[in-house]
């Protein structure tokens, strides 16, 4: 744990609170101030789109001004747009609230870059562990953000939830102070002589494609089923809101808690085996959908969904950083995050519609083709890598 990694971990705790607060409150607030009830979840969806759009922007900005200045700017931006969200609630302005949520999503794209900054702060063999430590901060964020938002909702008299976003503003400005002590460890784009390989050349690498597919489809499956869970449990199965919330909380813990050991597992067994393990955990979630949909069944399924995501996302991200050169990193990272969070947005946007049109079992079955793609892409990369090693040994 060096200084940069410590700063990134602490900053993750405060910056990442924007995500659970958005999930927790944006739909509720949207239902109160939107002109149409059908648009209630639009602020949440727009924030996810903001993450996808911001993925390219984040890497470009930091390639020009550096990680330190980029992260500080994002922290100030999230603070400002949290204040704007608070004002839009007070003004009952739905369009302005959506606008604020979009840019909070853009700010979150910078937060997602913490894992790459962590990878640059340690030796190559310690990258999986460093990324795991960063993601572990998400557990604290998952409880800190909603708790602060809940306690602060009545700060402004007769203006419910205005205080929630004022609380979020306080949390998201803290990293701007922490990053004053951060040291840039990577070269800026202007100091790099070559722009490296093209995007097509990067994707043509079996390992790059393996890392990208594992992260993107692993995220999409998790988001798709997690977004559908509250509707399936509370609306369709008539389970209580408290039970539904508890399932989501345990799911979030399952997403981040394995980070204590996932990095070590990747180092010991390799990226591919951890990806296969992630796919196996997802398969357990799908199999559970064939049984009666009880509270404990949802709890069981969502815990394994969280575990599977952790294995796929950490192994995918830590493999990605091994597939590009120094001069290609911002291009490779931007491409990866744009695809990952675009697919993430698609999963989130489609889940609400499909769960109403179909059912929980069908939602799980829809995920099977994407699981197969992860398996085939990983298998292909393993086979080609083995052939390349054999060829190299032959020439020696």
VOGU-3710 file (C-alpha; in Angstrom, 3 decimals, decimal comma):
1> xxxxxxxxxx> 0,000/0,000/0,000  1,942/3,058/-1,276  0,842/6,684/-0,964  -0,913/6,875/-4,340  -2,821/3,654/-3,746  -3,904/4,857/-0,302  -5,162/8,159/-1,768  -7,032/6,326/-4,529  -8,645/3,926/-2,051  -9,829/6,715/0,267
11> xxxxxxxxxx> -11,032/8,762/-2,716  -12,943/5,745/-4,033  -14,880/5,567/-0,766  -16,094/9,172/-1,105  -16,361/9,532/-4,915  -18,181/6,257/-5,493  -21,012/7,313/-3,140  -22,509/9,069/-6,181  -23,451/5,676/-7,661  -25,502/4,178/-4,782
21> xxxxxxxxxx> -27,118/7,554/-4,026  -28,240/7,824/-7,654  -29,647/4,279/-7,574  -31,251/4,900/-4,178  -32,892/8,285/-4,783  -33,076/9,354/-8,439  -36,093/7,163/-9,240  -37,961/8,248/-6,102  -37,262/11,927/-6,766  -38,079/11,459/-10,437
31> xxxxxxxxxx> -41,506/10,063/-9,573  -42,215/13,182/-7,496  -41,098/15,913/-9,903  -41,409/14,351/-13,387  -44,367/15,433/-15,551  -45,037/11,775/-16,428  -44,700/8,834/-14,029  -43,277/6,730/-16,864  -40,245/9,043/-16,879  -39,435/8,439/-13,207
41> xxxxxxxxxx> -36,349/6,314/-13,891  -35,020/8,614/-16,631  -32,525/10,399/-14,317  -30,996/7,039/-13,365  -30,775/5,920/-16,985  -29,292/9,253/-18,052  -26,611/8,995/-15,363  -25,570/5,598/-16,788  -25,398/7,154/-20,267  -23,241/9,885/-18,707
51> xxxxxxxxxx> -20,777/7,225/-17,517  -20,525/5,767/-21,031  -20,047/9,183/-22,657  -17,625/10,260/-19,932  -15,433/7,180/-20,415  -13,829/8,632/-23,548  -13,739/12,157/-22,102  -12,046/11,001/-18,880  -9,156/9,266/-20,610  -8,670/12,145/-23,069
61> xxxxxxxxxx> -8,638/14,781/-20,326  -6,155/12,840/-18,208  -3,922/12,124/-21,199  -3,596/15,901/-21,614  -3,457/17,224/-18,039  -2,552/14,099/-16,011  -4,342/11,879/-13,497  -3,975/14,306/-10,597  -5,542/17,333/-12,298  -8,161/15,115/-13,957
71> xxxxxxxxxx> -9,316/13,548/-10,707  -9,382/16,902/-8,889  -11,442/18,453/-11,715  -13,899/15,540/-11,621  -14,300/15,869/-7,840  -15,084/19,583/-8,162  -17,466/18,764/-11,019  -19,356/16,164/-8,995  -19,594/18,622/-6,094  -21,011/21,322/-8,423
81> xxxxxxxxxx> -23,555/19,056/-10,115  -24,679/17,618/-6,779  -25,435/21,194/-5,720  -27,280/21,682/-9,023  -29,294/18,507/-8,384  -30,244/19,842/-4,942  -31,379/23,119/-6,504  -33,401/21,296/-9,208  -35,273/19,349/-6,500  -36,023/22,569/-4,650
91> xxxxxxxxxx> -37,199/24,160/-7,902  -39,159/21,003/-8,909  -37,313/21,135/-12,242  -37,208/17,635/-13,723  -35,171/18,553/-16,816  -32,520/20,250/-14,689  -32,425/17,208/-12,383  -31,808/14,945/-15,397  -29,090/17,343/-16,616  -27,359/17,195/-13,205
101> xxxxxxxxxx> -27,581/13,403/-13,100  -26,021/13,119/-16,558  -22,951/15,065/-15,445  -22,758/13,212/-12,145  -22,524/10,132/-14,393  -19,723/11,794/-16,381  -17,930/12,414/-13,085  -18,369/8,747/-12,210  -16,488/7,853/-15,402  -13,436/9,567/-13,871
111> xxxxxxxxxx> -13,939/7,573/-10,671  -13,906/4,355/-12,712  -10,423/5,367/-13,887  -9,123/4,931/-10,321  -8,532/1,238/-11,012  -6,199/2,025/-13,914  -4,381/4,641/-11,839  -3,978/1,982/-9,124  -2,518/-0,432/-11,683  0,049/2,229/-12,654
121> xxxxxxxxxx> 1,019/2,728/-9,003  2,335/-0,806/-8,434  4,483/-3,471/-10,086  2,840/-5,567/-12,819  2,557/-8,667/-10,650  0,666/-6,683/-7,998  -1,912/-5,159/-10,379  -4,795/-7,597/-9,586  -4,331/-6,972/-5,849  -4,233/-3,176/-6,339
131> xxxxxxxxxx> -7,452/-3,205/-8,379  -9,081/-5,410/-5,728  -8,173/-2,913/-3,005  -9,765/-0,070/-4,989  -12,979/-2,007/-5,567  -13,091/-2,981/-1,897  -13,738/0,684/-1,116  -17,064/0,234/-2,909  -18,460/-1,625/0,117  -17,970/1,435/2,315
141> xxxxxxxxxx> -19,427/3,679/-0,418  -22,495/1,455/-0,783  -23,430/2,039/2,857  -21,957/5,526/3,403  -23,704/7,195/0,451  -27,319/6,072/1,071  -26,899/6,496/4,848  -25,729/10,101/4,493  -28,454/10,777/1,931  -31,087/9,320/4,250
151> xxxxxxxxxx> -29,903/11,243/7,321  -29,592/14,465/5,337  -32,908/14,340/3,490  -34,659/16,641/6,003  -31,855/19,201/6,416  -33,751/21,758/4,349  -37,185/22,266/5,914  -40,145/21,356/3,664  -37,730/20,405/0,862  -37,382/16,635/1,079
161> xxxxxxxxxx> -34,174/15,169/-0,458  -32,536/18,546/-1,120  -30,297/17,827/1,877  -29,487/14,387/0,452  -27,727/15,922/-2,537  -26,085/18,575/-0,362  -24,671/15,657/1,659  -23,495/14,034/-1,577  -21,781/17,288/-2,542  -19,790/17,218/0,711
171> xxxxxxxxxx> -18,744/13,600/0,161  -17,672/14,099/-3,454  -15,555/17,216/-2,806  -13,316/15,385/-0,289  -11,243/13,598/-2,999  -10,217/16,970/-4,474  -8,343/17,600/-1,213  -6,860/14,095/-1,055  -5,566/14,276/-4,633  -3,492/17,363/-3,813
181> xxxxxxxxxx> -1,015/14,846/-2,351  -1,185/12,475/-5,347  1,872/12,061/-7,582  1,470/11,556/-11,333  3,262/8,367/-12,346  2,385/8,225/-16,046  3,452/10,233/-19,054  1,122/12,736/-20,700  0,032/12,283/-24,295  2,129/15,293/-25,351
191> xxxxxxxxxx> 5,268/13,587/-23,983  4,693/10,320/-25,816  6,366/10,068/-29,225  4,153/7,424/-30,793  0,403/6,972/-30,552  0,913/3,190/-30,710  -1,289/0,683/-32,462  -4,717/1,446/-33,868  -7,938/0,473/-32,109  -8,449/-2,337/-34,634
201> xxxxxxxxxx> -4,981/-3,707/-33,894  -5,623/-3,590/-30,154  -8,935/-5,458/-30,453  -7,341/-8,059/-32,750  -5,203/-9,228/-29,820  -6,854/-12,352/-28,332  -5,994/-11,344/-24,746  -7,224/-7,760/-25,203  -10,517/-9,039/-26,613  -10,767/-11,590/-23,797
211> xxxxxxxxxx> -10,314/-8,870/-21,161  -12,803/-6,562/-22,887  -15,499/-9,223/-23,329  -15,161/-10,506/-19,747  -15,504/-7,004/-18,283  -18,240/-5,787/-20,658  -20,546/-8,815/-20,711  -19,809/-9,600/-17,062  -20,978/-6,086/-16,187  -23,964/-6,247/-18,559
221> xxxxxxxxxx> -25,298/-9,508/-17,083  -24,930/-8,217/-13,531  -26,620/-4,882/-14,299  -29,372/-6,528/-16,329  -30,416/-8,856/-13,510  -29,748/-6,438/-10,630  -31,903/-3,719/-12,238  -34,720/-6,205/-12,781  -34,604/-7,601/-9,227  -36,577/-4,847/-7,410
231> xxxxxxxxxx> -39,313/-4,959/-10,056  -39,432/-8,746/-10,025  -39,481/-9,002/-6,214  -41,515/-6,008/-5,112  -43,842/-5,372/-8,061  -44,383/-8,816/-9,568  -43,893/-11,149/-6,567  -45,369/-8,643/-4,040  -42,478/-8,957/-1,586  -41,876/-6,150/0,891
241> xxxxxxxxxx> -39,613/-3,205/0,106  -37,455/-4,028/3,129  -36,824/-7,575/1,883  -36,062/-6,280/-1,591  -33,625/-3,717/-0,202  -31,883/-6,368/1,905  -31,342/-8,573/-1,146  -29,776/-5,654/-3,042  -27,549/-4,795/-0,065  -26,235/-8,359/0,203
251> xxxxxxxxxx> -25,731/-8,363/-3,565  -23,584/-5,214/-3,334  -21,535/-6,736/-0,504  -21,030/-9,868/-2,647  -19,842/-7,645/-5,487  -17,059/-6,028/-3,484  -16,167/-8,183/-0,450  -14,379/-10,922/-2,487  -11,906/-8,215/-3,528  -10,059/-9,152/-0,320
261> xxxxxxxxxx> -8,909/-12,344/-2,052  -9,681/-12,014/-5,788  -6,374/-10,316/-6,585  -4,446/-13,130/-4,919  -6,570/-15,735/-6,713  -5,819/-14,131/-10,093  -2,108/-14,100/-9,285  -2,156/-17,761/-8,202  -4,444/-19,335/-10,823  -4,272/-16,893/-13,735
271> xxxxxxxxxx> -6,833/-14,605/-15,362  -8,599/-17,230/-17,461  -9,346/-19,641/-14,607  -10,855/-16,838/-12,525  -13,002/-15,865/-15,535  -14,227/-19,452/-15,851  -14,990/-19,386/-12,116  -16,974/-16,152/-12,614  -18,981/-17,795/-15,397  -19,666/-20,791/-13,123
281> xxxxxxxxxx> -20,992/-18,458/-10,399  -23,263/-16,737/-12,950  -24,529/-20,176/-13,998  -25,633/-20,859/-10,411  -27,708/-17,643/-10,506  -29,391/-18,768/-13,735  -30,099/-22,284/-12,419  -31,727/-20,752/-9,319  -34,292/-19,024/-11,561  -35,799/-22,433/-12,430
291> xxxxxxxxxx> -36,996/-22,864/-8,845  -39,855/-21,074/-7,071  -39,141/-17,372/-6,646  -38,971/-17,007/-2,885  -37,143/-14,391/-0,824  -34,294/-16,807/-0,060  -34,048/-17,823/-3,697  -33,544/-14,202/-4,754  -31,009/-13,723/-1,951  -29,083/-16,826/-3,050
301> xxxxxxxxxx> -29,162/-15,849/-6,730  -28,125/-12,229/-6,210  -25,215/-13,158/-3,926  -23,784/-15,465/-6,602  -24,449/-12,779/-9,223  -22,308/-10,359/-7,189  -19,519/-12,907/-6,717  -19,463/-13,693/-10,440  -19,220/-10,004/-11,341  -16,279/-9,519/-8,979
311> xxxxxxxxxx> -14,305/-12,387/-10,527  -15,002/-11,318/-14,116  -14,453/-7,578/-13,622  -11,208/-7,810/-11,631  -9,685/-10,512/-13,837  -10,766/-8,629/-16,979  -9,382/-5,276/-15,843  -6,083/-6,699/-14,556  -5,598/-8,647/-17,811  -6,314/-5,555/-19,897
321> xxxxxxxxxx> -3,388/-3,582/-18,427  -1,027/-6,331/-19,639  -2,113/-6,021/-23,283  -1,065/-2,492/-24,211  2,089/-0,376/-24,285  2,667/2,821/-22,317  1,905/5,009/-25,334  -1,373/3,134/-25,958  -2,801/3,126/-22,441  -5,188/6,083/-22,662
331> xxxxxxxxxx> -6,518/4,867/-26,010  -6,908/1,294/-24,727  -8,463/2,336/-21,401  -10,864/4,769/-23,089  -11,966/2,142/-25,595  -12,427/-0,465/-22,852  -14,474/1,777/-20,560  -16,582/3,195/-23,394  -17,601/-0,316/-24,487  -17,987/-1,660/-20,931
341> xxxxxxxxxx> -20,225/1,180/-19,744  -22,147/1,431/-23,028  -23,062/-2,233/-22,644  -23,735/-1,528/-18,959  -26,128/1,281/-19,966  -27,873/-0,972/-22,496  -28,370/-3,647/-19,841  -29,766/-1,119/-17,384  -32,119/0,515/-19,905  -33,476/-2,775/-21,291
351> xxxxxxxxxx> -33,945/-4,580/-17,965  -36,953/-2,558/-16,785  -38,788/-3,080/-20,057  -38,022/-6,790/-20,441  -38,915/-7,796/-16,871  -42,396/-6,275/-17,383  -42,810/-8,001/-20,752  -41,403/-11,374/-19,642  -40,504/-12,855/-16,221  -37,533/-13,521/-13,942
361> xxxxxxxxxx> -36,755/-16,935/-15,460  -36,735/-15,551/-19,007  -34,494/-12,673/-17,911  -31,958/-15,211/-16,675  -32,196/-17,287/-19,857  -31,461/-14,178/-21,949  -28,064/-14,011/-20,225  -26,928/-17,460/-21,441  -25,691/-16,378/-24,928  -23,505/-13,691/-23,334
371> xxxxxxxxxx> -22,033/-16,222/-20,903  -21,214/-18,480/-23,865  -19,457/-15,570/-25,613  -17,277/-15,015/-22,508  -16,357/-18,724/-22,461  -15,564/-18,889/-26,191  -13,505/-15,687/-26,180  -11,480/-16,870/-23,180  -11,028/-20,341/-24,658  -9,876/-18,862/-27,974
381> xxxxxxxxxx> -7,319/-16,622/-26,247  -5,992/-19,577/-24,217  -5,627/-21,793/-27,311  -3,886/-19,101/-29,396  -1,618/-18,202/-26,486  -0,622/-21,840/-26,061  0,105/-22,183/-29,795  2,230/-19,045/-29,711  4,250/-20,373/-26,757  4,784/-23,722/-28,497
391> xxxxxx> 5,888/-21,919/-31,667  8,346/-19,784/-29,720  9,774/-22,876/-28,009  10,144/-24,608/-31,403  12,126/-21,686/-32,896  14,471/-21,662/-29,910
//
